[in-house]
């Protein structure tokens, strides 16, 4: 036979397959990605949790009036309403409604945080308790379980933020919870 190529077709040339990236490149890029991730996390942390002095200097009320960031001088705060500070530093737990005692007894109430759980007593259609706020707590909650019948509402309040829940009939559970967020607030 004839080994000639057809007219107009280039001769075929064998090429070795392309080399895939080795494990060294993959590991190197992975480490570089982790370093970049740490830099981003550090930048976000610095932006969110910066020092209080820098934040106060940047607020318009502090630069215009020379007072604290909240708009009141320290003398006004000392003479001001102490309930404002106390309300921000306490947690209020409440349960109210009708809950007749069942076969297992009265309403079962548990309240507190992830670091401190307590048992409550339901009397005359109400329960209310106040605890100091633990700044390191991840959540605060109140749970009340009916014992066969009833209709109850429960709430938990931190610094003016309140979360309500409701339970009705049977052995249902009323569960109200506020969770801390990464900025120091409650949701």
N, C-alpha and C positions, 0 to 999 in steps of 0.2 A: 504494500500500500504506500500511499504517498503521505509524508509527514508535514505537508505544507498547510499553513493556516488559510482559512477562507479569505477572500479578497476583502480588505477594509477592516478586518478584525485585528485588534492589537494582540500581540503574543501574551499568553497567560504567564504571570509571574507569581510564584508562591511567596506569601508573606507570613511570617510567624504570628501567632495570635497575640493580641494586645495583653500586656501584663496587668493583672488586677492589683489594687493597692494591698500592700502587705499588712500584717497585723500591727507593725510598728506605726504606720501612718494612722490607722484606725484608733489605736490607743492614744497616740499623740493628739489627735483631734478631739477625742473624748476628754482628755485632761484639760485641753484648752477650753472646751465648753464648760467644764466644771469651774474653772477659774473665772470665766466670764460670768457664770451664774452667781458665784460668791461676790463678785464686784457689784452686780446689780442688786443683790440682797443687801449688801452693806450700804449702798447708796440710798435705797428705800428706807432702811432702818435709820440712817442719819437724817433723812428728810422728815420722817414721821416722829422720831423720838429725839429731836434736837434739844439743846438746852433751853431752859425757860427764859434765861436772860436774852438770848437772841430773839426769841419769839416776841417778848415784851417790847424790845426795841423796834421791831418791825411793824408793830400794830399802830394804826393811826392815832388811837386814843392815847397811847403812851408818848408818842412823839409830839403831839399837839398840846396835851394838857400836862404832861409830866407825872401822871398818876399811873397806878397799876393797870395791867391789861384789862381788868374787869371794869375799869372806869371809876373805881373808888380808891381813895388813898388808904394807907394802912390805919390811920386814925379813925376814918369812917368805918372801916371794917371792925375795929375794936369796939366802937360804939354801936355798930349795926346790929342786925337781927342774928343772934346765935343759932336760931332754928335753921337758917340756910345751910350752915356748915354741918349741923347735926343731921339734917335730912340727907345730905350727900354721903354721910358716913354710916348710915343705918339701912337695914333691910326690913321691910314690913311684910309679914305673911298674914293672909286672911282667908277664912272659909266661912260662908254663911248660906243659910237656906234651911230646908226641912230634911232631917235625916233620922227617922225613927230607928231605935236599936233593933237589930236583927238577931238571928239565932247565935251569931258569932259575937254579939255585943254591939257597942256603939260605933260611930264613924271612926275609921282608922286614919289618923293624920300623921304624916311625916313631913318635916320641913328642915331647911338648912341649905348647905352648900356641898360642893364636892369634898370639902375638908372637914365638915361639921354637920352631922345629921342628928335631928332630935325628933321626939314623939310629942304630939300635941293632943289636947283634950277639948272636945266639942261640947260646949255648955250653952243651954238656952238659945240654940239656933245660931251660935257664933263661935268663932275661934280667931284670935288675933295674937301675934307674937312679933317682937322686934328684937333683932340681933345686930351687933356691930358688923360693919362690912369688912370682910377680909379682902384686901386688895389683890391677893394672889389667887382668889377663888376663880375657877373657870365658869361656874354657873351657880345660881341660887334658885331654889324651887320649893314648891309646896305641892304635896299629893294628898288627896283625901279619897278613900274608897268607901262607897256605900255598902251597907250590909243587908241587901235584899230589896230596899226601896228607898225613895227620897228624890230630892231635887236640890243640888248644891252648886254654888259658884265659888271659885277660888281665885286668889290673885297674889302676886308678888310685886313689890315696888322697890326700886333702887334709884335714888337721886331724881325723883319725879317721873321716872319711866316705869309704867305699870303694864303687866301682862295678865290677862284674865283667861279663865277656862271654865267649862260647865260640864256637869255630869247629871244624868237623870235615870232613875230606875235600875233595878237589879243590883249587881255587884260592880257597877261601872266605876271608873276612876277619873277624878278631876285632877289634872296635872298642869300646873302653870310654872313656866321656867323663863328666866332671863339669863342670857349667856354674855360673858365679857367678850369684847372684841379686841383686836390688836392695838387699837388707839386708846384703850382705857375706858371706853364707853360700855354701855350695856344694850343688848338688843334681844 
